[in-house]
Amino acid sequence: MDAGKALITAVRTGLAELADPVKAPEMQAYMKSAMPFRGVPKPPRGKLMKTVLAKYVLPDRVTYTETVLALWRQAEYREERYAAIDLSGHRAYRQWQDPELLDMYDELIVTGAWWDHVDEVAIRRVGPILREHRAAVTPVLRRWMTDADRWRRRTAVICQVSAKGEVDQKLLADAIEANLDDRDFFLRKGIGWALRDHARAEPEWVRAFVRAHPGLSPLSAREATKHLR
């Protein structure tokens, strides 16, 4: 058995052993998920993934991307998709975090289509690649910020969360302005979150942005200024 298949088998076996049939429906209901859960909370899942990812090291980029996508596409339980995201960002594969992975992350964003998947990929995968490869990634995000898919648009808005002093303010402003009139809750919440996070580094910029954009939804404006009052 090759390393990728062995890793996937170990993940599935480990999750089955940790399964909690009482927690599973509660977790599914909370996440409003069509895909069932095994009922494995994050702490034991994280411990399992630490063990599995240390034991099964993928030898090359092709095996890495194929394994991430196989675990994601073939998932029968939502925790298997969480495991695919964990694998995608593991430190052993940091050298492959570059614009070539954007197609893979785009698939996770569009087919994941819910905040628990999208936010992790947007902030901890797409965001760091943007900061390392601005010339290649910025045009992609400019396409996403006006895309028909709301999760691509949310990604364009929130991908710079946690970037601190490395935020491209023009890109952030353009992503927000492109979605200012959208009534979608996840976009409005994302706009507020992105601004609130940036206010930690640039409070005056955020204050000025909110004042200059009276069309911000009350939710976005409230979230943006939460720590500025």
C-alpha positions in Angstrom: 0.0 0.0 0.0 1.4 3.4 -1.0 1.9 6.2 1.6 -1.2 8.1 0.5 -3.6 5.2 0.7 -2.0 4.1 4.0 -2.6 7.5 5.5 -6.2 7.7 4.4 -6.8 4.2 5.8 -5.2 5.2 9.1 -7.3 8.4 9.3 -10.6 6.5 8.7 -9.7 3.7 11.1 -8.7 6.1 13.8 -11.9 8.2 13.4 -14.0 5.0 13.6 -12.3 4.0 16.8 -12.9 7.4 18.3 -16.5 7.6 17.1 -19.2 8.7 19.6 -22.7 7.9 18.4 -24.2 10.3 21.0 -22.1 13.3 20.0 -22.4 12.6 16.2 -26.0 13.8 15.6 -25.4 16.7 17.9 -22.4 17.8 15.9 -24.2 17.3 12.6 -27.2 19.4 13.8 -25.0 22.2 15.1 -23.1 22.4 11.8 -26.3 22.0 9.8 -24.4 19.4 7.8 -25.9 17.0 5.2 -22.8 14.8 5.7 -22.9 12.8 8.9 -20.3 13.1 11.7 -18.4 10.4 13.5 -18.8 12.4 16.7 -15.1 13.1 17.2 -14.4 16.6 18.7 -11.3 18.6 17.7 -8.9 17.6 20.6 -9.0 13.9 20.0 -9.1 14.4 16.3 -6.0 16.6 16.5 -4.2 14.0 18.5 -5.1 11.3 16.0 -3.9 13.5 13.1 -0.6 14.3 14.8 0.1 10.6 15.1 -1.0 9.7 11.6 0.8 12.6 9.9 4.1 11.8 11.7 3.9 8.1 10.7 2.8 8.4 7.1 5.0 11.0 5.3 4.1 11.7 1.7 7.1 11.6 -0.6 6.3 14.3 -3.2 3.9 17.0 -4.3 1.8 14.8 -6.5 1.2 12.3 -3.8 0.4 15.1 -1.3 -2.2 16.7 -3.5 -3.8 13.4 -4.6 -4.0 12.3 -1.0 -5.6 15.6 0.2 -8.2 15.4 -2.6 -8.9 11.7 -2.2 -9.5 12.1 1.5 -11.7 15.1 0.7 -13.7 13.8 -2.2 -14.2 10.3 -0.8 -15.2 11.5 2.7 -18.3 9.8 4.2 -18.0 11.7 7.5 -17.3 15.4 8.0 -14.3 14.7 10.2 -12.6 13.1 7.1 -12.8 16.5 5.4 -11.4 18.2 8.5 -8.6 15.7 8.3 -8.0 16.6 4.6 -7.6 20.2 5.6 -5.3 19.3 8.4 -3.2 17.3 6.0 -3.1 20.2 3.5 -1.5 22.5 6.0 0.9 20.1 7.8 4.4 21.6 8.3 6.0 18.7 6.4 4.5 20.1 3.2 5.1 23.7 3.8 7.5 23.9 0.9 4.6 23.2 -1.5 2.4 26.0 -0.3 2.5 28.2 -3.4 0.2 29.4 -6.2 0.1 25.9 -7.8 -2.1 24.8 -4.9 -4.8 27.4 -5.5 -6.8 25.1 -7.7 -6.9 22.5 -4.9 -7.9 25.0 -2.3 -10.5 26.4 -4.7 -12.1 23.0 -4.8 -12.1 22.7 -1.0 -13.7 26.2 -0.8 -16.4 25.7 -3.5 -17.4 22.1 -2.6 -16.9 22.7 1.2 -19.4 25.5 1.0 -19.7 26.2 4.7 -17.8 28.3 7.2 -16.1 25.5 9.1 -14.3 24.4 5.9 -13.9 27.7 4.1 -12.6 29.9 6.9 -9.7 27.6 7.7 -8.7 27.3 4.0 -9.1 31.0 3.4 -7.1 32.2 6.4 -4.5 29.5 7.0 -3.9 28.3 3.4 -4.8 31.0 0.9 -3.7 33.9 3.1 -0.1 32.8 3.6 0.3 32.0 -0.1 -1.0 35.5 -0.9 1.6 37.0 1.4 4.4 35.0 -0.1 3.3 35.4 -3.8 1.3 38.6 -4.1 1.9 39.1 -7.8 0.5 35.6 -8.7 -2.3 35.4 -6.1 -3.8 38.9 -6.1 -5.3 38.6 -9.6 -7.0 35.3 -8.5 -8.5 37.0 -5.5 -9.7 39.9 -7.6 -11.6 37.4 -9.7 -13.0 35.6 -6.7 -14.2 38.8 -5.0 -16.8 39.2 -7.8 -17.5 35.5 -8.4 -21.0 34.1 -8.4 -19.9 31.7 -5.6 -20.4 33.4 -2.2 -17.6 31.2 -0.6 -15.0 32.4 -3.1 -16.2 36.0 -2.3 -16.0 35.3 1.4 -12.5 33.9 0.9 -11.4 37.1 -0.9 -12.7 39.2 2.0 -11.3 37.2 5.0 -8.1 35.7 3.6 -6.0 38.5 5.2 -7.4 37.9 8.7 -4.4 37.4 11.1 -2.0 39.1 8.6 -1.4 42.0 11.0 0.9 44.6 9.4 1.1 42.6 6.1 -2.5 43.4 5.0 -2.9 44.7 1.4 -5.4 47.4 2.3 -6.3 48.1 -1.3 -7.1 44.5 -1.9 -9.1 44.3 1.4 -11.0 47.5 0.5 -11.8 46.3 -3.0 -13.0 42.9 -1.8 -15.3 44.6 0.7 -16.6 47.2 -1.7 -17.3 44.6 -4.3 -19.7 42.9 -1.8 -21.1 45.9 0.0 -24.6 45.5 -1.3 -24.8 41.7 -0.8 -27.3 40.7 1.8 -25.7 37.3 2.5 -25.1 36.8 6.2 -21.8 35.1 5.7 -20.4 37.9 3.5 -21.7 40.6 5.9 -20.2 38.8 8.9 -17.0 38.2 7.0 -16.6 41.9 6.1 -17.0 42.8 9.8 -14.6 40.2 10.9 -11.9 41.3 8.3 -12.2 44.9 9.4 -12.3 44.1 13.1 -9.1 42.0 12.8 -7.4 44.7 10.7 -8.3 47.3 13.4 -5.9 45.7 15.7 -3.0 46.9 13.5 -4.6 49.9 11.8 -7.5 51.3 14.0 -7.6 54.7 12.3 -7.7 53.1 8.8 -10.7 51.0 9.9 -12.5 54.0 11.5 -12.0 56.0 8.3 -13.2 53.1 6.1 -16.4 52.6 8.1 -17.1 56.4 8.1 -16.5 56.5 4.3 -18.9 53.6 3.7 -22.3 54.3 5.2 -23.6 51.5 3.0 -22.0 48.9 5.3 -24.6 46.7 6.8 -25.3 47.3 10.5 -23.9 43.8 11.2 -20.6 44.6 9.3 -20.2 48.0 10.9 -21.0 46.7 14.4 -18.4 43.9 14.0 -15.8 46.2 12.5 -15.9 48.7 15.3 -16.4 46.2 18.1 -13.1 47.0 19.8 -12.9 50.7 18.7 -15.5 52.1 20.9 
